[in-house]
Amino acid sequence: MIADLIPQGWLSPSGLWLALGFFAQLVFASRFVVQWIASERAKASVMPVAFWYLSLGGALMLLAYAIHRRDPVFILGQSTGTFIYLRNLYLIRRAKHNAPPLGTPERITPFPRDRGER
């Protein structure tokens, strides 16, 4: 049975909260891997949208864990970050919604050489 493979105590409420805390930390930390891979592919520092979704998901799970632990420092840190991640996702969505259609003169960006830059 699957339950026999799980260490004793992990299926208890405190064990499940601990598992959530570890999983949330894994999700939260994975955002850096996603950002690193995107930057390597672009050969420049970039912040993919997935970074903000992983930040938000990880922060919300960590916030739930912090509330369960009744840790005011942890709660403040994760709740503050949540607003920042939501704001960034809002700004990304708004920019996409307000962007001119592809192929229009407003959307065409000149090459750096055309602007006198190198």
Secondary structure, 3 states (H helix, E strand, C coil): CHHHHCCCCCCCHHHHHHHHHHHHHHHHHHHHHHHHHHHHHHCCCCCCHHHHHHHHHHHHHHHHHHHHHCCHHHHHHHHHHHHHHHHHHHHHHHHHHHCCCCCCCCCCCCCHHHHCCC
